[in-house]
Amino acid sequence: MNISLRQLRAFLAVARSRHFRRAAGQLHLTQPAVSRHIAELEAALGVRLFDRNTREVVPTEAGRYLQHAAERVLDELEGVLAHVHSEGERRRGTVRVAAGPTPSAELMPRCIAECARDWPELTLLLIDRSQTQVLESVRNGEVDFGVAIDPPESGEFERETIMHDPFVLACRHDHPLARLERVPWKRLQGEPLVLLDYSSGSRRLIDQVFEKHRIDVRVTQQTGHTHTAFRMVEAGLGSSVTPGLSLPESAQLVTRPLTPVVKRAITLVRRRNRSLSPLAELVWNRLREMAAAPRGTRARS
């Protein structure tokens, strides 16, 4: 049995007005369209719903029963739909976002602050994790979406890259490379380096550059967080290749652009074929807007 809401609404309009033309006017349909809906409904149910004469249309016993039942059902359905609509319009609730260390430290705090300002009833919870854990959190539905670094192609996720972040060199101000305005990647040959470890989405990209340019590097230390790397650089353990988003706040350190420019993609990821909630959609769009806003130069001397 295939009965549509349009057929039921047309039936109720005719039953209440006892007239096809008036019912058509109420529904903003043509009279033939209303007649067709009624004929299709009667055919699907296998009963006659109206007795017709030259002056009015009168529901049959089956039609009266259906009218009372359909009014209850449609009233309840309208209430359900109104509730769902209000859920989509409201701004109260919790959104969970997983992000890697650099987006967590440099991108998400501003997003959390803006969301708190614009939507005070929205709670944005940040889950600060490694790249692998970010993708796993999205995969198992623990979070609404994630912020990842150049995630590998996968049929599991829908992705949107919101910005490209260049790698730079961080070194002590008294290092010979600090005298250069730009540092070629090949100048890192043999240099002691403090690099992000393989829990970071950036390390794979950095290694690819070294391999492409046949640069033998001397990795003295590896760490999961850029701020730890900066402290090691201050201590004289080596220089560091770091994302442009994460720059050291230190009088002892300087950053220099690396050439050729290599950028990493900051990408929003969510489970494929799973719609975001209206609240999560707000946060996703706010991150996109923030990334698209003009930014001043991030290289410091």
N, C-alpha and C positions, 0 to 999 in steps of 0.2 A: 504494500500500500504506500503510495507516494503522494503525500498531502503537504502543501506548502503553507507558510504563514500568510502569503498573499491571498490564497484561496480562503483561509479562515477569516481573515480580516474583511474580505469582500462579502463572505457569508454573513458575518455579524452586522455589517453596515446595511445589508438588504433586510435582515431579520428585524433590526431596530427601526428602520425607516419605512418598511413595508413597500418599498418602491425602488426599482432598479435605477431610474434616472437620478433620484435624490442620492442614492447610495454612491453612484458614480461621481457626483459632484463633491460629496464628502471626501472621497478617496482620491480626487483629482485624476480620475481615469475616465475613459470613454465608456458609454453604456455597453457596447459590444464586448469590451474587455471584461467588465463585471459579469456579464452573462456567460462569457467563456469560463471564467473562474468558477462560477456556480455549477455549470455543466460538468466541468472536470472534477469538481468535488463530489457531485452526485454520482458520477461514473466510478470514481475511486471507492466510494462507500457502498455503492450498489443499492442506494435508496433514494427516494424522492424527498427533497428537503422543503420544497415550497409548493403550495397550490396557487395557481395563478388565475386571475380573472381580469376583466377589463379595467377594474378600478384599483385593485391592490394585489399585493403578494402576501400570502399568509403562510407561516411556517406549518409544516405537517407535524405530527406527533414526534417523529424522529428529528425534525428540524428544531422543535422546541427543546427537546432533550439536548441536542448538540449545542444550541444557543447558550443554555445555562452552563453546560460544561466548558464550552470554549471561552466564555466570559471569564470564568475562574482561572482557567489555564493561561489565557493571554494576559490577564491582570498580573498573575504571578510572574510570567515571563517578562513583562515590562518592568516589574520591580527588580528582577534579577539583572536585566540589561542596564537599568539605571544605576544599580549598585556597581556593576563592572565598569561603567563609564566613569562614575565618581572615583573609583579606585585609580583609573587611568589619569584623572585630573588632579588628584590630591598630591601633596608633597610630603606626606608623613611616612616614614619607614626607614629601613636600613639598606645600604648598598655596600657590598664587600668587594674590594679590589685588591688583587695580588700584584706586586710589582717587585722588580729586581732592585738591588741596593742603590744604584744611581738614580733611577726614576723615583724611588721611594724618598731619597734625600733631597733631590733637586727639583722634581716636578710635582709630586703629590702634595707636599705641604701647602703650596699655593692653591692647588685645586681644592683641598679640604677647606681652606680658609674661605675661598670664594663661595663654595657650596653652603657653608655655614652662614655666610652673610646673606646670600640670595634666597636660600631655602632653609630657614632655621629649624624646621621640623624634620629635615632629612639628616640622617646620621650616616656619615661616610667612614667606614672602617678600612684601614690600610693593613694588609698582610704583607710584611716586608720579608721577602724570601729570595733564594737564589733563582736563577733562570729556570733550572730544571724543576724546581718546586713550584714556580709560578705556573708553568704549563700543566703540571700535575694537578694543581688546585683548580684550574679551569676545567681540565678533563673530567675530574670527579665531581664537579658541581659545587665545590666548597665555596667558591666565589662567583660573583656575577660575571666578571671578566678580569683580564690580566693586562699588565703593561710589560712587554717583553722586548728583548734586543735581538733584532734580525732572527726571529724564530724560524726553524727549518720548515720547509714546505710540508704540509700534512693535511690530509683530508679530514682530520678531526676538527679543525678550527676555521673560523672565518676571521680574517685579518684586515686591519686598516692601518697603514703606516701614516703617522701624524707628523713626523718630523725626521730630519736627517742630522745627525750629530757628528761633527768631525773629531778625529783623534788629534791630540796635541802632545808635545813633549813637556813634562814637568821636570825641572832640574834645579839645583842650587844656584843662587845668583852668581856665585864665584866659579861656576863650571864653564869651561871653554865654549860649550855650545850655547851658553846664555848670551854670548856676544853676537850671535847670528839673529837676523830678523826672522828667517825661516830655516828650518832644519830638514835637509833631505833624509829620508828614511835610511839611505845607505850610510849616512854618517854615524848610525847606531852600530855599525859593524864593530864587534869586539867590546862595545861599551857595557859596563855592568848595569843591569836593569832590574828594577823591582816591578813585576807585572801582576796583573790580576790573575787569579787561578782559574781553573777550568769550570768552576761553578758559575762563572760569569759568562754571559752571552757574548761579551766583547773579546775574550781571549782567543776564541776560534778565529775571529776576524783579524786580530793582530798577527797571529801566527801565519795566516794566509798571506799577509803582506810581506812578512819576512821571507816566506818560502818563494813567493813570486819574484822578489828582488834578490834572492839568493844571499840573504844576510844571515851570517852566523852571529847569534846573540848569546850573551853571557848572562843568564838569569840568576841573580844572586838570591832573590827572595820572591815568593809568591804569596798573595793574600786575597781574601775574598772581598775586601772593602778598599775603596780608593783612599779614604782618609788614613787608614793604616799604612798604605803605600807612601803617602805624603810624609808621614812621620819618619818612615825609613829613609826616604830621600833626604830629609833634613839631617838625619843622623849620618849621612855620607855613605850609605850602602849602595848607591847607584841612582840613576835617573829613572823616570817612569813614563810609559805611554798611557795616557789617560783620556777618557771621553771629554769632549768640550763642555758638556753639562756640569761636570764635576771638577771644578778648579780649586786649587789650594788657597786657603785663607792664611797666608804666611808671608812674613817679610823676608824670610830666607829663601823662598822659592819663586821662580818665574816660569811662565809657560811660553812655548813657541809653537807656531803652526808647523806641522809636518808636511813635506811635499814629496811626491804628489799627494793632494788631499784625498784622504780616505774617510768615508763617513759610515756610520752605523745607523740602521733604521730603528726608530722608536715606534713600536707597533702595538696597537690594541688588539687583543685576541679574545674570542669567545667561542663557545661550542657551536659547531656547525648545526644549522637547522634548529637552533634554540633561540627563541625571541628573547630579547632583553626586557625586563620589566620597565614600565614607564620611568621609574626613578633611576634605574641603571642607565637608561637611555639619556637622561639628563646629564649624568656624570660623564658618560662616554662623549657626548657632544661638547661638554665644557672642556674636557681635555683636548679635543680637536681644536676648539676655538683658541685655547691658550697656546697650543703649538703653532697655530697659524699667525698669531700676533707677532709684529716685528720685534726683534730682539737686538739689543746693542751688542757690540763686539764683546766676546768673552775672553779673548786673550789678554793677559795681564803682564806687565813688566815690573 
